[in-house]
């Protein structure tokens, strides 16, 4: 008889959400894809009016140019010289307003922590070791982490994923603290401990430019490629190594039936899959926030 499948954890956007290995994983993938496609359609829809606007601005510039001789006859060269820079300034302001990058927010949908995401084209200083541990602490002990852990523990309890943990209030408590330790250990390994040792930056640096497939490929690649404290690129030891350590550590406090090499590799794979989906969500969240929620 096949042993019940334990829920590996990975809280959404750096605080590790538990993802069931079948149904909930598929639902999560579908949700991410739908959000990304929605943002792409909005981007393409917004780009359509640009051409008519440029034509209308060109016609207005021609109309102003046609009326310029009558004004220049009263004040030779003064007003005509002033009008041209004004039109150029307005055009440059319009372009700069259209091309401004949507900003990342501290939370996704006002609830889920998003403290480790950096807005596209932003110049930020490297994080100190203390700042990395502060980021891990904020993600691990945010109020939403306790609520989400309760939901995940209740889901595992109702599905009886680990019968050895028992039932009743005591059984639910065993599910709760194990789920919480999964999230905290994974966050500290990937955001603080390993990055401090390898001098890697645990934040997600948004690309913000290009088409859907280019940005999606970039987001997925950040699972294995990351930025160093010196500004270079490196293999993402923080994510890969941290996820492996979290999966291995779970063998110390889960029932014997949920331990072993196969369970560890299964947990590691789920952690990496969740990290990739998290990156996709971070990449397109500013566009969803800007286009749908009308925020900067």
SVG drawing of the C-alpha trace seen along z (x, -y; Angstrom):
<svg xmlns="http://www.w3.org/2000/svg" viewBox="-11 -93 43 95">
<polyline fill="none" stroke="black" stroke-width="0.4" points="0.0,0.0 1.4,-3.4 2.3,-5.6 0.3,-8.9 2.0,-11.8 3.3,-14.5 2.9,-18.1 6.2,-19.8 6.2,-23.4 7.0,-26.6 5.4,-29.8 4.3,-32.0 6.8,-34.7 9.6,-33.8 7.6,-32.5 7.0,-28.9 3.5,-27.6 2.7,-23.9 1.7,-22.5 0.0,-19.1 1.8,-17.0 -1.1,-16.5 -4.4,-18.5 -3.3,-21.7 -0.1,-21.8 -2.0,-21.8 -4.4,-24.4 -1.4,-26.6 0.2,-26.3 -3.1,-27.1 -3.6,-30.2 -0.1,-31.5 -0.5,-30.9 -3.9,-32.7 -2.5,-35.7 0.4,-35.9 -1.8,-35.6 -4.1,-38.3 -1.2,-40.7 0.1,-40.0 -3.3,-40.7 -3.5,-44.0 0.0,-45.0 -0.9,-44.4 -4.2,-46.2 -2.5,-49.2 0.0,-49.4 -2.7,-49.7 -3.6,-53.4 0.0,-54.5 0.1,-54.9 -3.1,-57.1 -1.9,-59.3 1.4,-59.9 -0.4,-60.8 -2.7,-63.2 0.3,-64.8 2.0,-65.2 -1.1,-66.8 -1.3,-69.2 2.4,-70.1 1.7,-70.8 -1.2,-73.0 0.9,-74.9 3.6,-75.2 1.1,-76.6 0.0,-79.3 3.5,-80.2 4.2,-82.8 1.4,-85.1 2.9,-85.1 6.4,-85.5 5.4,-88.6 4.7,-90.5 7.7,-89.2 10.4,-88.0 11.8,-84.5 11.0,-84.8 7.7,-82.9 8.5,-80.4 11.7,-79.5 9.7,-79.1 7.0,-76.9 9.2,-74.2 10.9,-73.3 7.5,-73.3 6.1,-70.7 9.2,-68.6 9.0,-68.8 5.4,-67.7 6.2,-64.8 9.1,-63.7 7.0,-64.0 4.3,-61.9 6.8,-59.3 8.4,-59.2 5.0,-58.7 4.1,-55.9 7.4,-54.1 7.6,-54.3 8.1,-50.8 5.3,-49.4 6.6,-49.1 6.7,-46.1 4.7,-46.3 5.5,-45.0 2.6,-42.5 0.8,-40.6 -2.9,-41.3 -2.3,-43.3 -1.7,-40.0 1.2,-37.8 4.7,-39.1 6.7,-40.3 9.6,-41.9 12.3,-40.4 11.1,-41.6 13.0,-44.6 11.3,-46.8 12.7,-46.6 15.6,-48.9 16.1,-49.8 19.6,-50.4 19.8,-49.0 22.8,-48.5 23.9,-44.9 22.4,-43.4 24.4,-42.9 24.3,-39.6 22.1,-41.3 19.7,-42.5 19.4,-39.0 18.5,-37.6 16.0,-40.4 14.4,-39.6 14.1,-35.9 12.7,-36.9 10.1,-39.2 9.0,-36.6 8.9,-33.7 7.1,-35.5 4.7,-37.8 1.1,-37.6 0.0,-35.9 2.5,-33.1 0.7,-31.9 -2.7,-32.1 -1.5,-30.3 0.2,-27.6 -3.1,-27.0 -4.9,-26.6 -2.3,-24.2 -2.2,-22.2 -6.0,-21.9 -5.9,-20.7 -3.3,-18.0 -5.2,-17.1 -8.5,-16.6 -6.8,-14.6 -5.1,-12.5 -1.8,-12.8 0.2,-11.6 -2.0,-9.2 0.9,-8.7 0.3,-12.3 -3.0,-11.3 -6.3,-13.1 -8.1,-15.7 -6.6,-19.0 -3.3,-17.3 -3.1,-15.8 -3.8,-19.1 -1.1,-20.7 1.4,-18.2 0.5,-19.0 0.7,-22.8 4.2,-22.9 5.7,-20.7 4.2,-22.8 5.5,-25.9 9.0,-24.5 9.0,-23.6 8.3,-27.2 10.7,-28.8 13.6,-26.5 13.2,-26.8 13.0,-30.6 16.1,-30.9 18.1,-28.5 17.3,-30.2 17.2,-33.8 19.8,-34.1 22.1,-31.2 23.2,-30.1 23.2,-33.6 25.4,-34.8 27.9,-32.0 28.0,-32.3 27.6,-36.1 24.5,-35.9 21.6,-38.3 18.3,-36.5 16.1,-39.1 14.2,-38.7 15.2,-41.4 12.3,-41.9 13.0,-42.0 9.9,-44.0 10.7,-44.2 10.1,-42.0 7.3,-39.6 5.6,-37.0 7.8,-34.1 11.0,-36.1 9.9,-37.2 8.7,-33.8 11.9,-32.2 13.8,-34.8 11.7,-34.2 12.2,-30.4 15.9,-30.8 16.3,-32.8 15.7,-29.5 19.2,-28.4 20.8,-31.8 21.1,-34.6 22.8,-37.9 25.9,-38.1 26.5,-40.8 29.1,-42.3 26.6,-42.6 27.6,-39.6 25.8,-36.4 26.2,-33.0 24.7,-29.6 21.8,-29.9 23.3,-27.9 20.9,-29.7 17.7,-28.3 19.0,-24.9 21.1,-24.2 18.6,-25.8 15.7,-23.7 17.8,-20.5 18.7,-21.3 15.1,-22.0 14.0,-18.7 16.7,-16.8 16.0,-18.5 12.3,-17.4 13.5,-13.8 14.4,-14.7 10.8,-15.5 8.4,-13.7 7.2,-10.1 9.5,-7.3 7.0,-6.5 7.7,-9.9 11.4,-9.8 14.1,-8.4 15.8,-9.2 12.7,-9.1 10.7,-11.4 13.6,-13.8 14.0,-14.1 10.3,-14.4 10.3,-17.3 13.3,-18.9 11.6,-18.7 8.4,-20.3 10.4,-23.1 12.2,-23.9 8.9,-23.8 7.3,-26.1 10.3,-28.5 9.9,-28.7 6.2,-29.5 6.9,-32.1 9.3,-33.8 6.8,-33.9 4.2,-35.5 6.7,-38.1 7.7,-39.0 4.1,-39.7 2.7,-41.0 3.7,-44.7 1.9,-44.6 -1.2,-43.0 -1.1,-45.6 -0.6,-48.5 -3.0,-47.5 -5.8,-45.9 -5.6,-47.5 -4.5,-50.8 -1.6,-51.2 1.9,-52.5"/>
</svg>
